[in-house]
Amino acid sequence: MAKQWVKFPHAQREYAYDAAALRKQWARLHKGDTEPLPKDAKALDAWRAFHAGEFQQAVALGREAGGSGTHAAVKAQVVYAVYLEKGEPAKLKLLEEAYLWADARRKEAPKEANAHYLYAFALGRYGQGISVAKALAQGFGGKLREALGTALALAPKHAEAHTAFGAYQAEVIDKVGGLVAGMTYGAKKDNALEHFQTALKLFPESPIAHIEYGNGLLRLFGKSRIDEATRLYEQAAALPPLDAMERLDVELARSELE
C-alpha cells in the first residue's frame, strides 16, 4: 500500500456519515452491491471511511477487521487505484493486491455474493490495466465469468455484478469479435445488453450503471449508438451522489461529455 495516498478531491460533509446515519442510509448506499450491514464495529467504520472518500483509512480498518471488513478494504483500494492513483505501476500493484485479498475472502466465505463480485471487480480493473488482450491471454475471461456468475447466482439483484457482467462481455466482443467472443468466452451482445438493462432497473440511481451501459453501447455498436450513449452519460452526470464513489462516477460522466 502506498505511503501517502492522494486525497479525495471532492470531500463533502454529507458523505461523512456517523454510525446512526450510515445505518439509516445503508440500504440505499449498498443498493448496488447488496452488502449486509456489518455486525462488527470496525468493519462498519471501514465502510464509513469508504463512503467519505477516506480510502486509505478504509483499507487499513477493513484489513484489520477481517471478515466482511475485507469487502470494504477491497472496494476502497480498487476505487482509489482506478480514480485517483496516477502512477501506472502503483495502480497495477494496488489492483493486484486487492484481487488477491478478494480471492482469499471468497474462498473463506463462498456463500457471500459480494466476495465473488469484488474479486471480479478488482481482477477486471487489473485486466483493463494490463490490456484486455493480455488479460484474456492469461485466462482472466474464464475467471471473471465464473466469479460474476457465482455472485449473480447467490444474489440475482446484485446490480453492480450485472453491470460488470455486461461490461465484461462488451469488452471481449469489442476485442476479439462476436464469433470468437461467443464461442470462447461466452460473451454475447444480447446478454450484455440484458445485464446492463437489468442493472439500471435494479439501481436507477447508480451513475456507474449508466456510464458502463453507455460505454458498452459504443463498444458493441460503435458510433451508431452514440446518441443513446450520450444520453446515458448525461443522466449519470445529473444524478445526486450520496458518497465518494458515486461522486467520482458523476465526475467521470461529466468528463465524458466535455
Buried (B, 14 or more C-beta within 10 A) or exposed (E): BBEEBEEBEEEBEEBBBEEEEBEEBBEEBBBBBBBEEBEEEBBBBBBBBBBBBBBBBBBBBBBEBBBBBBBBBBBBBBBBBBBBBEEEEBBBBBBBBBBBBBBEBBEEBEEBBBBBBBBBBBBBBBBBBBEBEEBBEEEBBEBBBEBBBBBBEBBEBBBBBBBBBBBBBBBBBBBBEBEBBBEEBBBBBEBBBBBBBBBBEBBEBBBBBBBBBBBBBBBBBEEEBEEBBBEBBBBBBEBEBBBBBBBBBBBBBBEBEE
